[in-house]
Amino acid sequence: MLEALIKIVVVIGAIMTAVAYFVLLERKIAAWVQDRKGPNRVGLPLTKVRLFGLGQPLADGVKMMLKEEYIPGHVDKALYVLAPISILAAALATFAVIPFGSVWPTDGGPIEFVVAPGFDAGLIYVFALSGIAVYGVILGGWASNNKYSFLGGLRSSAQLIAYEIPLSLGILGIVLTAGSLKLDAVITQQAETGMWNAFVQPLGFIVFLVAATAEAGRMPFDLPEAEQELIGGFHTEYSGMKLTMYAAAEFMHMITASFLIVILFLGGWHFWGLTGSGDQITWVTALIRVGVLCGKIFLVILGFMLVRWTLPRFRFDQLMALAWKVMLPLGMVNLVLVAAMVEYFPGAIVDRPLIVFLGMSGLTLVSLVSMAILAPLGSKQQPSTLDAEMT
């Protein structure tokens, strides 16, 4: 009980601190991409030491805590307050089953770097909690009693629900090859075969990456916050700490997506010849595994941030068409290919990894080219009856 409590405190503290400084990092990257200066003045309190602006997250946090907790008179107060709390709580609870490393050897037995070790349905748990984000979004839009917030909540929930399907299809291929719903078992499977799932299932990796980006509401899929169209989206009526909860939950979804991308497709803590094999490890190997996992996650998060400040936003019809007409068929193709490989060539990943990589990459390329050719044909809209009569 004490061990679990310590893990919870450490994980929540680490995640909240990481969110604060990832906000600073993203502002720095935005400034670099746009050729301007980012936050660089706030340093140590009561001193003139700036420390490259590293005190900015602390200043922002203090500012948001001191802002007046104003609740508009026209909102549904109970749901208005519940919405940001629910989405933040779900985002934090997701990290209960996500491993931050393998194990730490002690005299009393190994300590696992996960809050809830041995959870047999980790993937189902993660996706069940990620689905609660839809409730936080739609509740915020409905409770605000504002037409802009309501429209923002409707289309944001439509986006999240649409991309849940290709996201799940990308996961099913991983479950087939690993034979387990446990996240640490997926890492172990990749370490034992020596082949990351991104190479075995490149099509599933692409589908999952795009769907996870849309689920996190990141550019070019940040339609929930299209300020040019919806003022501020579903959280137009929110301010102070309640708005901070929404912003923190958004960044946590990005961090969770990065964890899942690394664990499911990029080998987790596995790195050839560096992180060892099996559970018989020393404390040095344990630290190396934590460092490798965190390094991969940092690179994925950096990629998310660079994409945000590089690509323009999609239109909403383009967003939904991508989900239903492109990502969904590609996810089905990936699932069929992986199922056929597991059924008819069960030992191919271990015995012939190069052939598996080349074969799956070739099939992925064929699928992407086929979708690129067929997608424009399916997107041609027929003129409506009213248009025909007018012409």
N, C-alpha and C positions, 0 to 999 in steps of 0.2 A: 504493500500500500504506500509506504513512504517512498519507495523507488519510483512508483508511477506518479506520485505527486511532484517529486523533484523533476521528473522528465517533463511533466505538463508545464511547470513554471519555466523551465529552461526553454522549451519549444516556443511557448507563447512570447516570452521575452525576446528570443532570437528572431522570431518571425516579425513582430511589431517593429523591432529595431531595423531589420532588413528592409521592411516596407518604407520606413522613413528615409533611409539612405538610398534606396533605389529610386525614390522620387527625386532626390538630389542628383543622382547619376543620370536620370533621364533628362533633367533640365540641363545638365552639362552637355549631354550628347546632342540635345536639340540646339543648344547654342553653337556647338561645333559644326553641326550640319548646316546651320543657317549663317555661319560665319559671323558670330557675335559673341559677346561675353555672357557667360551664365552667372549664377550666384557665386560670388567670390569675396564678399565683405564680412559676413557674419562668422565670427570665430569664437574664442573663449569669452564668456560673459565678464563684463566689467574690466576688460582689458582691450588693448589695441592689436592683439594677436589674431590674425584673420584665419589662418590655417586653411587657406584655399576655399573658404566658405563652408567648412564642415560643420559649423554651428547652425547652418540654415534650417535643418530639420527640427532642431530643438526650438528655434524661434518660431517656426511655423506651428509646431505643436502647442506652444504656449499661447500663441495668437488665437488658435481655434478654440482652446479651452476657455479663454477669457471672453470670447464673443458671446453676446446675449443669446440665450436659448429661446428664440422667438418661435412661437407656433401660431400660424395664421388662424384667424377666427373661423374661416369657412371650411376647414379640413375636418376629416374624421380623426379625432385626436388619438384614439386607441390604436387604430391601424397605422396612422401617420408615424407614431413612435415605434410601433412594433416592426415595421418594414425594414429600416436600416439595422435594427438589432438582429433580426432573423438572418439577414444575408451575411452579416459579419460573423455571427455565431457559427453558421454553417461553414463559412470559409475557414475559420479556425479549427473546427472539429474535424475537417478533412485530414489534417496533419497527424491525427491519432494513429493512422495505420501506415503512414509513409515512412520508410526507413531512411535514416540520415547516415547510415553506414552499415557495417555488418555486425560485429560483436566486439566487446571489450573484454579481454581475458582477465579474470580475477581468481583469487584462491577459492572463493565460494561459488565459482561457476561463471560462465560468460554472461555479460550484461549486453542485451541487444539495444541497438540505437533506434528504438521505435517505442512510442508510448504504449501501444497495445500489441505486444508481440504474439505471434501465433494465430493471428486472426485469419480464418480460412477463406473469408469472402471479402478480402481487402478491396478488390476492384469494384465489386458491387456496392460496397460501402461508400467508396469515393464518388461514384457516379450518382448514387442516391442523394448524397449531400450536395453535389454540384447542381442537381436538379432543383434543390430548394432555392437557388438563386432566382429562379423564375418567379417564385412566390414573393420574394423581396422586391423584385422589379415591378410586378403587376400590382402589388399592394401599395407601393409608393405612388404609382401613377393614379390608382383609384382613390386612395385616401386623400390625395392632394386636392381633389375636387376642382381640377383645372383642366381645361380641354387640351392644352399643350402637353401637360404631364400625362393625361390619359392616353392620348395618341402615342406619345413616346413609350409608355408602358406596354401598349398593345403591340407595337411593332418590335419592341425589344424582346418581349416574351415570344413572339413569333420567330424571331431570329434564334433565340436560345433553344427553343423546342426543335426547330428545323435542323440545327447542326448537332443536336444530341444523337440523331440517327446515324449519320456517317461517322461520328466519333465512336459510337458503340461498335459499328462494323469494323473500324480499325482495331478495336480492342479484341474482337472475337478471334482474329487471326493469331494474336499473341497467346490467347488462352488455349488455342488448339496446339500450338507448338510447345508451350510450357507445360500444359496439362494441369494447370493450377490457377486459382484466382488470387493467390498470395503474391504480393509484390516482391518479396525477397526471393520467392521461388523463381520468378521470372528472371531476376538478376543471376541467380545460381545457374539456371539453364543456359543463359548466354555465356557465363564464365566457363561452364563445363564443355560446351561445344566450341568455344573460342570464336564464335561468329555472332556479331550483334544483329538484332532483329531488323535494324535499318537496312542491312545488306540482304537479309533473307526475305524481307517483305518491304521492298522499297515503295511499292504502290500503297501499301497500308500506312507506311510512314508519311507519305505525302498527304494522304487523306486525313490522317490524324493531326498532322501539323496544321493544315488549313482549318480543320474543324475546331481544333483547340484555340487557334487564334480568334476565330469568330465567337467561340464560347466565352473567351475572356474579354470580348468587346474591344479588341485592339485594332488599330489601323492595319489594313484598310477596311475593317469591319466595325468601326466604332459608331454604327448607326444609332445606338441608344443615346448618344450624346451629340448628335448632329446639331450643334448650336445654330447654324445658319438656317435650319428648318424648324427646329423644335424649341428654340431658346436655350434650353438646357436638358431636354429630354424628361425622363420620368422623375428626376429629382429637381425640377425647376423650383419648387416651393421649399426646398430644404436649405439649411444654412448651419453654421456652427459645427458642433460635434456630430450631429446627425449626418450632415454632408460629408464629414471626415470619415464616418463609418462606411459610407458608400464608396468613397475613394480608396480607403484601405482595403475593402473587400475586393475591389477591382484589381488592385495590385496583387492581392493574395491569390486571386484566380490565375493571374499570369505566373506567379511563382509555383502554384500547384501544377499548372500545365507544363512548366519547365521540368519539374520533378518527374512527372509522368512521362514526358518525352525522353528524358535521360534514362529513367528506370526501365521503361518498356522497350525502347528502340536503340538506345545508345550504350547499353551494357551496364548502367548503374555505376557501381564502384569498380567494375572490372576494367583493367587496362593491361594489355599483354605484357607478361614478364615483370610487372611492377607491384601488383596488388596480391600476388600469391593465389593459392587455390584452396578450397575447402574451408572448414571452420577452425582448423588448428593454426591459429595465427598469434603473433606477438602484438604487444601494444604499439610497436612501430608500424607494423602492417596495418593495424586498425586505424591509426592516424593517417596513413597514406591513403587508405580507402576513403576515409571521410574527405580528405583533401581532393582526391580525384573526382568524387561525386560532386562536391561543391564547385570545383573548377568547371566541370561540364555544365552544371546548372547555370553558373554565371555566364558562360559563353552563349547558352541558349537565350537567357534573359537579355543579353546584349544584342542578340539577333532580333528579338522582339522589338527592342527600342529603336534599332536602326531601321527596321521595316516601317515602324510608325512614322518616322520623320523622312521617309523616302517615297512611299507610295501614296497616291491620292485616294480619297474615300470612294467606295462603290456607291452607286445608286441602290435604293432598296430593292427594286425589281431585279437588278443584277445580282444582289446578295442572295435573294431567295432562289433565283434561277441557278446560281452556282451550287447551292445546297441540293436542290431536287434533281437537276438535270445533269450535273457533273459529279459532285462528291458522292451522292447516293449510288449511282451506277458503278463508279470506280470502287467504292467500298464493297459492293456485291461481287465484283470481279475479283478483288483481292481475296475475299473470303472463300470463293470457289477455288481459286488457285492454291491457296494454302491448304484447304481441306483435301484437295487432290494430292498434293505433295505429302501430307501427313498419312493419307490412306495408302498410297501406292509406293511411296519412297520414304518410309519412316526413318531410315538411318542416313539419308542423303546429306543432311546438314553436317553430320560428323564425318562421314566417309568421303564425301565429294563436295566440300564447301564452295570451291571455285565454280564448279558446274552449276550448283544451286544459285550462286550469286549472278552468274552470267545469264542463266535461264530466266530467273525472276526479273532481272533488269531488262532483258529483252521483251518479256511479256508486258512489263510496266510501260516501256516505251511504245509498244504497239497499242496498248490501251489508251495512253495519253494522246497519241496521234489520231486514233480513231475518234476519241471524244472531241478533239480539236476540229476534226472535219465535220462531224455530225452535229455538234452544238449549234453552229450558225443556221443549219437547215431547220432545226427544231425551234429556233427562236424567231423565225419569221412569222409575224402575226397576220392572220387573215383579216381583211376589213370587215367591220361590223355591219349589220343590216342598216343601221342608221347612216353610217358613212356611205354605203352603197346608194341609199335613197337620195342623200344629199348630192352625190355626184351624178 
